[in-house]
Amino acid sequence: MHALSYLNKYFYKYKIRFILGVIITIFAQIFTLFTPQLVGDSIRTLESLTPQDHQEVVSILTRNIIYILITTLIAGFLTFVMRQTLIVMSRHIEFDLKNEIYAHYQVLSQSFFKRFRTGDLMNRISEDVGKVRQYAGPALMYSINTVIRFAVVLTQMYIISPKLTFYSLIPIPLLGYFIFKLSVQINHRSKAFQENLSHLSSFTQEMFSGIRVVKAYSLENEKEKDFGNLTQESKQKNLALAKTNALLGPILVFLIGLSNLVVILVGALLYFKGSIPDIGIIAQFILYINMLTWPIASLGWVAMMVQEAEASQKRINEFLEVEPEIYNNNAPKSLIQGSITFDKVSYTYPDTGIVALQDISFTLPKSATLAILGKTGSGKSTLLSLITRLHDPTSGQIYIDQKPIQEFNLTSLREAIAFVPQDSFLFSDTIANNIRFGKQDATQEQIIEVAKKAAVHHNIIAFEKSYQTVLGERGLTLSGGQKQRVSIARALIKQAPILILDDSLSAVDTQTEESILNSLKTHSQDITTLIVTHRISSAKNADYIIVLDQGKITQRGTHQELMDLDGYYKDLYQKQLTEKELS
């Protein structure tokens, strides 16, 4: 139960609902006591029946039946109100917990999402939270109901006959023992099933996201077999859990039946000895025992839900206990102009130990453009991720407007940066809303304006629904070049003082590239721009150019200065010039 103690703050938050639910449950259980009493009274009345008392007996029985109906209706209504109070409380807790998990996902660092798969993240915020809600709602409600009913019914039984009460409860310790043993098994098997379900969700999500690759390599049959193996394993784990749960019912029915036999046997002996005055008491006790049947039976169900919730909450806590590597210092938001300085910056990936950057130093004035070139794996994207504080340098310091980057409010810093990543991710929404993602209050005219600057307007209006065209998942409706250009439009509409393009023109032709670069030149006159590229055509007009190799700056200067030097830049220029002439 240690993991579930995390929910105590939510129970405190909704303490009014919780206390009200307990009070209503007490009154509901009090009204349920009337039925056995009235039945016992009716049997005693029938025992004393004589021909002369016929009319009076009928009157008493009719009155008792009416009282039973009234008290049962009141108890039923109070039970309904109890469910509305406690179950609704669990829905509020579910809502709060999902929002807390999602908010925590939002602040976790980039490395966290590299370690855990999307399907696992989704499973913990959906399936696991659902299991926890069962604990906070039905399990809690039935536990309260069971405790109060036991207290009320046992008190009444003890008042009537302490000896008969003692004998009728003999099977209860056996019940507790079996429930405990089964609960341990349920906990282990529930955890194994939930973990397997995470693997299954992750596999399915990856296959649907990468369906084009699967089809391109004609791997449908192989992946179907892999999916079949996972579902087979899931079925086996679920069956193992179901078999354990299935043992609870028969055990409970047997022990309750045993209690009834004890009541009849011992009650009859006590009646013949004169220890109890009439047979009506035996009938009352049978009803009392059967009133305890559902609460006792629910103990198994509650135990199962608690154990499943414990396993799920442990999985949730694993994520909630992860501390973000990048903290927001909550400093006041400040206006960022856009100058950037790297002072002997190095970065080593903590998970792999790969040294991505070594002793990087440069200064980029406000409104200037920096082009970054280098071979694959030279550290270009890592350098950009340090500016957006997806990572912090292992050593050295980054300054924005001559101020250490860590001193900026993280939200303020990222709001000042418009970023176009290598992988142009688009949402399954309209094209207009994908562009508007960069500026939520953007007008249609502003959207069209930036689409024209990104050279994608003519493609968009060619669609039947134009800007209202709904894209497939991850923008599958568009080509690679169109996705890049929509991503560029999304960045441009943000009008941020810093613009970062991470190899975001690689999928467009040279003519379109030239058009976009000319638009950017006009658009970014007052914007600090960083462009990662493999094309000299994208870099030659930049104010500054650096070449990275194995995490180090090997060349720096303007286009003309680098052309005067032998090295990577000049070799790349001549190679691309030859390729252009041949094409």
C-alpha positions in Angstrom: 0.0 0.0 0.0 3.0 2.3 0.1 2.7 3.3 -3.5 -1.0 4.1 -3.1 -0.2 6.5 -0.2 0.7 9.0 -3.0 -3.1 9.4 -3.5 -3.6 10.7 0.1 -3.2 14.3 -1.1 -6.2 13.8 -3.4 -8.3 12.2 -0.6 -7.5 15.3 1.5 -8.5 17.6 -1.4 -11.9 15.9 -1.7 -12.3 15.3 2.1 -15.8 16.8 2.1 -17.1 14.3 -0.4 -15.3 11.5 1.4 -16.7 12.3 4.8 -20.2 12.9 3.3 -20.0 9.5 1.7 -19.1 7.8 5.0 -22.0 9.4 6.8 -24.5 8.4 4.1 -23.1 4.9 4.2 -23.7 4.7 7.9 -27.4 5.7 7.5 -27.9 3.3 4.6 -26.6 0.4 6.7 -28.8 1.3 9.6 -31.9 1.1 7.4 -30.8 -2.3 6.1 -31.1 -3.6 9.7 -34.8 -3.2 9.8 -35.5 -6.0 7.3 -34.1 -8.9 9.4 -35.8 -7.5 12.5 -39.1 -7.3 10.8 -38.8 -10.8 9.3 -37.9 -12.2 12.8 -40.9 -10.3 14.2 -43.1 -11.8 11.5 -42.0 -15.3 12.2 -42.6 -14.8 16.0 -46.0 -13.6 15.1 -46.7 -16.7 13.0 -45.4 -18.9 15.9 -48.0 -17.4 18.2 -50.8 -17.8 15.7 -54.2 -19.0 16.9 -57.5 -19.0 15.1 -58.8 -16.2 17.2 -55.7 -14.0 16.4 -56.0 -14.4 12.6 -57.0 -10.9 11.8 -54.5 -9.3 14.2 -51.7 -11.5 12.7 -52.6 -10.4 9.2 -52.5 -6.8 10.3 -49.1 -7.2 11.8 -47.7 -9.0 8.8 -49.1 -6.4 6.4 -47.6 -3.6 8.5 -44.2 -5.4 8.5 -44.3 -5.8 4.8 -45.0 -2.1 4.3 -42.1 -1.2 6.7 -39.8 -3.6 4.8 -40.6 -1.9 1.5 -40.2 1.6 2.9 -36.9 0.9 4.7 -35.5 -1.0 1.7 -36.4 2.0 -0.6 -34.7 4.4 1.8 -31.6 2.2 2.1 -31.5 1.9 -1.7 -31.8 5.6 -2.2 -29.0 6.3 0.3 -26.9 3.7 -1.4 -27.4 5.5 -4.7 -26.4 8.8 -3.1 -23.4 7.1 -1.6 -22.3 5.9 -5.0 -22.8 9.3 -6.5 -20.6 10.8 -3.8 -17.7 8.4 -3.7 -17.6 7.2 -7.3 -17.7 10.8 -8.6 -14.9 11.6 -6.1 -12.8 8.9 -7.8 -13.5 10.5 -11.2 -12.2 13.8 -9.9 -9.1 12.0 -8.7 -8.6 10.3 -12.0 -8.9 13.7 -13.7 -6.4 15.3 -11.4 -3.9 12.4 -11.7 -4.0 12.3 -15.5 -3.4 16.1 -15.6 -0.5 15.7 -13.1 1.1 13.0 -15.1 0.7 14.9 -18.4 2.1 18.1 -16.8 5.1 16.0 -15.5 5.7 14.6 -19.0 5.8 18.1 -20.3 8.7 19.2 -18.0 10.8 16.1 -18.3 14.0 16.3 -20.3 14.7 15.0 -23.8 16.7 12.1 -22.5 13.7 10.7 -20.6 11.7 10.4 -23.9 14.7 8.6 -25.5 14.7 6.0 -22.7 10.9 5.2 -22.7 8.7 4.3 -25.5 5.6 6.2 -26.5 3.3 3.2 -26.0 4.5 2.8 -22.4 3.9 6.5 -21.7 0.4 6.2 -23.1 -0.4 3.1 -21.1 0.6 4.6 -17.8 -1.5 7.7 -18.3 -4.5 5.6 -19.4 -4.6 1.9 -18.3 -2.7 2.4 -15.1 -4.6 5.5 -14.1 -7.8 3.6 -14.8 -6.7 0.8 -12.4 -5.9 3.5 -9.7 -9.3 5.0 -10.2 -10.9 1.6 -9.4 -9.1 1.8 -6.0 -10.1 5.4 -5.3 -13.7 4.7 -6.3 -15.3 1.2 -6.1 -12.6 -0.4 -3.9 -12.8 2.4 -1.4 -16.6 2.5 -1.5 -17.0 -1.2 -0.9 -14.4 -1.2 1.8 -16.2 1.6 3.7 -19.5 -0.2 3.1 -18.0 -3.5 4.3 -16.5 -2.0 7.5 -19.7 -0.1 8.4 -22.0 -3.0 7.6 -19.9 -5.4 9.7 -19.9 -2.9 12.6 -23.7 -2.4 12.4 -24.7 -6.0 11.8 -22.3 -7.6 14.2 -23.4 -5.2 17.0 -27.0 -6.2 16.4 -26.1 -9.9 16.3 -24.2 -9.6 19.5 -27.0 -7.9 21.3 -29.4 -10.7 20.3 -27.1 -13.7 21.0 -23.4 -13.4 21.7 -22.9 -17.2 21.6 -24.6 -17.7 18.2 -22.7 -14.7 16.9 -19.4 -16.3 17.9 -20.1 -19.6 16.2 -21.4 -18.0 13.0 -18.2 -16.1 12.5 -15.8 -19.0 12.8 -15.3 -19.3 9.0 -14.3 -15.6 8.7 -10.5 -16.1 9.7 -10.3 -18.7 7.0 -11.7 -16.2 4.5 -9.1 -13.6 5.5 -6.3 -16.1 5.1 -7.3 -17.2 1.6 -7.9 -13.5 0.5 -4.4 -12.6 1.7 -2.7 -15.5 -0.2 -4.6 -14.8 -3.4 -3.9 -11.0 -3.2 -0.2 -11.6 -3.3 -0.6 -13.7 -6.4 -2.9 -11.1 -8.0 -0.4 -8.3 -7.3 2.5 -10.2 -9.1 0.3 -11.3 -12.0 -1.3 -7.9 -12.4 2.0 -6.1 -12.6 3.3 -8.6 -15.2 0.1 -8.2 -17.3 0.4 -4.3 -17.2 4.0 -4.4 -18.2 3.2 -6.7 -21.1 0.4 -4.4 -22.1 2.9 -1.5 -22.2 5.1 -3.5 -24.6 2.0 -4.4 -26.7 0.9 -0.7 -26.9 4.5 0.4 -27.8 4.8 -2.1 -30.6 1.4 -1.2 -32.0 2.1 2.5 -31.9 5.4 2.0 -33.6 4.0 -0.2 -36.3 1.2 2.3 -37.1 3.6 5.2 -37.1 6.0 3.4 -39.3 3.5 1.6 -41.6 5.0 3.1 -44.7 8.4 1.6 -43.9 6.8 -1.8 -43.0 5.0 -1.9 -46.4 8.0 -0.6 -48.3 10.1 -3.6 -47.0 7.1 -6.0 -47.4 7.4 -7.0 -43.7 3.6 -7.2 -43.0 3.7 -11.0 -42.4 6.7 -10.9 -40.1 5.3 -8.0 -38.1 2.0 -9.8 -37.8 3.8 -12.8 -36.4 5.6 -10.5 -33.9 2.2 -9.0 -32.9 0.8 -12.4 -32.6 3.6 -13.5 -30.2 3.0 -10.4 -28.1 -0.8 -10.9 -27.9 -0.3 -14.6 -27.1 2.0 -13.6 -24.2 -0.6 -11.0 -23.2 -3.4 -13.6 -23.3 -1.4 -16.0 -21.2 -0.6 -13.4 -18.5 -4.3 -12.3 -18.5 -5.5 -15.9 -18.2 -3.1 -16.4 -15.3 -4.6 -13.4 -13.6 -8.1 -14.4 -14.4 -7.6 -17.9 -13.0 -6.3 -16.5 -9.7 -9.3 -14.1 -9.5 -11.7 -17.0 -10.3 -10.7 -18.8 -7.1 -12.1 -16.0 -5.0 -15.8 -16.6 -5.9 -16.0 -20.3 -5.1 -14.1 -19.9 -1.8 -16.3 -17.0 -0.7 -19.5 -18.9 -1.6 -18.3 -22.0 0.3 -17.4 -20.1 3.4 -20.7 -18.1 3.5 -22.6 -21.4 3.0 -20.6 -22.9 5.9 -21.6 -19.9 8.1 -25.3 -20.5 7.3 -25.0 -24.2 8.2 -23.3 -23.2 11.5 -26.2 -20.8 12.2 -28.8 -23.4 11.5 -27.1 -26.1 13.5 -25.9 -24.1 16.5 -29.1 -22.0 16.5 -31.3 -25.2 16.6 -29.2 -26.6 19.5 -29.5 -23.3 21.4 -33.2 -23.1 20.7 -33.8 -26.6 22.1 -31.7 -25.7 25.2 -33.7 -22.5 25.7 -30.7 -20.2 25.2 -32.6 -18.3 22.5 -36.3 -17.7 22.9 -37.7 -18.4 19.4 -36.9 -19.6 15.9 -37.3 -16.1 14.6 -33.8 -15.3 15.9 -32.4 -18.1 13.7 -34.1 -16.6 10.7 -32.7 -13.2 11.7 -29.2 -14.5 11.9 -29.5 -16.2 8.5 -30.5 -12.9 7.0 -27.7 -11.1 8.9 -25.1 -13.6 7.6 -26.5 -13.2 4.1 -26.3 -9.4 4.5 -22.6 -9.9 5.1 -22.4 -12.1 2.0 -21.8 -9.3 -0.5 -19.5 -7.3 1.7 -17.4 -10.4 2.4 -17.6 -11.4 -1.3 -16.5 -7.9 -2.3 -13.4 -8.3 -0.1 -12.0 -10.5 -2.8 -12.9 -8.1 -5.5 -11.6 -5.2 -3.4 -8.4 -7.0 -2.7 -7.9 -7.7 -6.4 -8.5 -4.0 -7.3 -6.2 -2.8 -4.5 -3.4 -5.1 -5.7 -3.9 -4.1 -9.3 -4.0 -0.4 -8.3 -0.8 -0.9 -6.2 1.0 -2.4 -9.2 -0.2 0.4 -11.5 0.6 3.2 -9.0 4.1 1.9 -8.7 4.5 2.2 -12.4 3.1 5.7 -12.3 5.3 6.7 -9.4 8.4 5.5 -11.4 7.7 8.4 -13.8 6.5 10.9 -11.3 9.7 10.4 -9.3 11.9 11.2 -12.4 13.5 14.6 -11.9 13.9 16.8 -15.0 17.5 17.5 -15.9 16.6 21.0 -17.1 14.9 23.1 -14.4 13.0 26.3 -14.9 14.3 28.8 -12.5 11.0 30.7 -12.5 12.8 34.0 -13.1 10.7 36.9 -14.4 10.1 36.8 -18.1 12.5 39.0 -20.0 12.7 40.4 -23.5 15.3 38.6 -25.6 17.2 40.5 -28.3 18.9 37.5 -29.9 22.7 37.7 -29.6 24.3 34.3 -28.8 27.8 33.4 -27.4 29.3 30.0 -26.9 32.3 30.1 -24.5 34.3 26.9 -24.6 31.2 24.7 -24.6 31.5 20.9 -24.5 28.7 18.3 -24.2 28.9 14.6 -23.6 25.7 12.5 -23.8 25.2 10.9 -20.3 23.6 7.7 -21.5 26.2 6.7 -24.0 29.3 8.7 -23.0 29.6 10.0 -26.6 31.4 13.4 -26.8 29.2 15.4 -29.1 30.9 18.9 -28.8 34.3 19.9 -27.6 35.4 23.4 -26.7 33.0 25.3 -29.0 33.4 29.1 -29.0 31.8 31.7 -31.2 29.7 34.9 -31.0 26.7 35.6 -33.1 25.5 39.2 -32.9 21.8 40.1 -32.9 20.1 39.9 -36.4 23.1 38.0 -37.9 23.0 34.7 -39.7 25.1 31.7 -38.8 25.4 28.7 -41.1 26.6 25.4 -39.6 28.0 22.6 -41.8 29.6 19.3 -41.1 29.4 15.6 -41.7 26.7 13.5 -40.2 27.3 13.0 -36.5 29.6 16.1 -36.2 27.5 17.7 -33.5 25.4 20.2 -35.5 22.0 19.2 -34.0 23.4 18.9 -30.5 24.7 22.5 -30.7 21.2 23.7 -31.6 19.6 21.7 -28.8 21.9 23.5 -26.3 20.5 26.9 -27.4 16.9 25.7 -26.8 18.1 24.1 -23.5 17.0 20.6 -24.3 20.3 19.9 -22.8 22.8 21.9 -20.7 26.5 21.9 -21.5 28.8 19.5 -19.7 31.3 22.3 -19.5 31.6 25.9 -20.7 28.9 28.6 -20.8 26.2 29.8 -23.3 25.2 33.4 -23.2 22.0 35.0 -24.7 22.3 38.8 -24.8 25.5 38.5 -22.6 23.5 36.7 -19.9 24.1 33.0 -18.9 21.3 31.0 -20.5 20.5 29.2 -17.2 19.4 32.6 -15.8 16.5 33.0 -18.2 13.0 31.8 -17.5 12.8 28.6 -19.5 9.4 29.5 -21.0 10.6 32.9 -21.9 13.7 31.5 -23.6 11.8 29.0 -25.7 9.1 31.5 -26.6 12.0 33.6 -28.1 13.1 30.8 -30.4 11.3 29.5 -33.5 12.7 26.1 -34.2 12.3 23.9 -37.4 13.7 20.4 -36.6 15.2 17.8 -39.0 12.1 15.7 -38.6 9.3 18.0 -39.6 6.6 16.8 -37.2 3.0 17.9 -38.1 -0.1 17.1 -36.1 -3.2 15.3 -37.4 -5.1 18.6 -37.8 -5.8 21.1 -40.5 -2.9 22.7 -42.3 -4.0 26.1 -41.0 -3.9 24.9 -37.4 -0.5 23.3 -37.9 0.9 26.7 -39.0 -1.1 28.5 -36.3 0.7 26.2 -33.8 3.5 28.8 -33.8 1.0 31.6 -33.0 -2.3 30.6 -31.5 -4.1 33.9 -32.4 -2.8 34.1 -35.9 -5.3 35.3 -38.5 -5.9 33.6 -41.9 -4.1 36.4 -43.7 -1.0 36.0 -41.5 -1.1 32.2 -42.2 -1.3 32.8 -45.9 1.5 35.3 -45.8 4.0 33.0 -44.1 2.9 30.1 -46.3 3.9 32.2 -49.3 7.3 33.0 -47.7 7.8 29.3 -47.2 6.9 28.6 -50.8 4.1 26.2 -49.9 1.0 28.4 -50.5 0.6 27.2 -54.1 0.7 23.6 -52.9 -1.9 24.2 -50.2 -4.5 25.9 -52.4 -4.2 23.0 -54.8 -5.9 20.8 -52.2 -9.7 20.5 -52.4 -10.1 22.0 -48.9 -7.1 24.3 -49.1 -5.9 25.4 -45.7 -8.7 23.3 -44.0 -7.2 20.1 -45.3 -6.8 17.7 -42.4 -3.4 16.0 -42.4 -2.8 12.3 -41.6 -0.8 11.3 -38.5 2.6 13.0 -38.5 1.6 14.9 -41.7 1.4 11.8 -43.9 -0.8 13.6 -46.4 2.1 15.8 -47.5 5.3 15.0 -49.2 8.6 15.4 -47.4 9.3 18.8 -48.9 5.8 20.1 -48.2 6.1 19.0 -44.6 9.4 20.9 -44.3 7.9 24.1 -45.8 4.8 23.9 -43.6 7.1 23.6 -40.6 9.1 26.6 -41.8 5.8 28.6 -42.1 4.9 27.6 -38.6 8.3 28.9 -37.3 8.0 32.2 -39.3 4.6 33.0 -38.0 6.0 33.0 -34.5 8.0 36.1 -35.2 10.6 35.1 -32.6 13.9 37.0 -32.3 15.9 33.7 -32.8 15.2 31.4 -35.8 16.7 27.9 -36.0 16.6 25.8 -39.1 18.0 22.3 -38.5 18.6 21.0 -42.1 15.0 21.9 -42.9 15.6 22.5 -46.6 17.0 19.1 -47.4 13.8 17.8 -49.1 13.2 20.8 -51.4 14.6 21.4 -54.8 17.2 24.1 -55.4 14.8 26.5 -57.0 12.4 26.3 -54.1 15.3 26.5 -51.7 16.4 29.8 -53.4 12.9 31.2 -53.1 12.6 30.3 -49.4 16.1 31.7 -48.7 15.3 35.0 -50.4 12.1 35.2 -48.3 14.0 34.5 -45.2 16.5 37.2 -46.0 13.7 39.7 -46.0 11.8 38.2 -43.1 14.8 37.8 -40.8 16.4 41.2 -41.1 15.9 41.8 -37.4 16.1 38.1 -36.5 19.2 36.1 -35.3 19.2 33.0 -37.6 21.1 29.7 -37.3 20.9 27.3 -40.3 22.2 23.8 -40.2 22.7 22.5 -43.7 24.6 20.2 -46.1 24.2 22.6 -49.0 26.6 25.4 -49.8 23.6 27.2 -51.5 21.9 27.5 -48.1 25.1 28.7 -46.3 26.9 31.0 -48.7 24.9 34.2 -47.9 25.2 33.7 -44.1 27.1 36.4 -42.2 29.2 33.7 -40.4 29.9 30.1 -41.3 31.4 27.4 -39.1 32.3 23.8 -40.0 32.1 21.1 -37.4 34.0 17.8 -37.4 33.8 15.3 -34.5 32.4 18.0 -32.3 35.1 20.6 -33.0 35.1 23.7 -35.1 37.6 23.1 -37.9 36.7 26.1 -40.1 35.1 29.4 -39.6 34.6 32.6 -41.6 32.4 34.0 -44.4 31.8 32.2 -47.7 34.6 34.0 -49.5 37.1 33.5 -46.7 36.4 29.7 -46.6 36.6 29.5 -50.4 40.1 30.9 -50.1 41.1 28.0 -47.8 41.6 24.4 -48.6 39.3 22.2 -46.5 35.9 20.7 -46.1 33.9 23.8 -47.1 35.7 24.3 -50.4 35.7 20.6 -51.2 31.9 20.5 -50.6 31.3 23.5 -52.8 33.3 22.0 -55.7 31.5 18.7 -55.3 28.0 20.2 -55.3 28.9 22.5 -58.2 30.0 19.5 -60.3 26.8 17.6 -59.4 24.8 20.7 -60.4 26.5 20.9 -63.8 26.1 17.2 -64.4 22.4 17.4 -63.6 
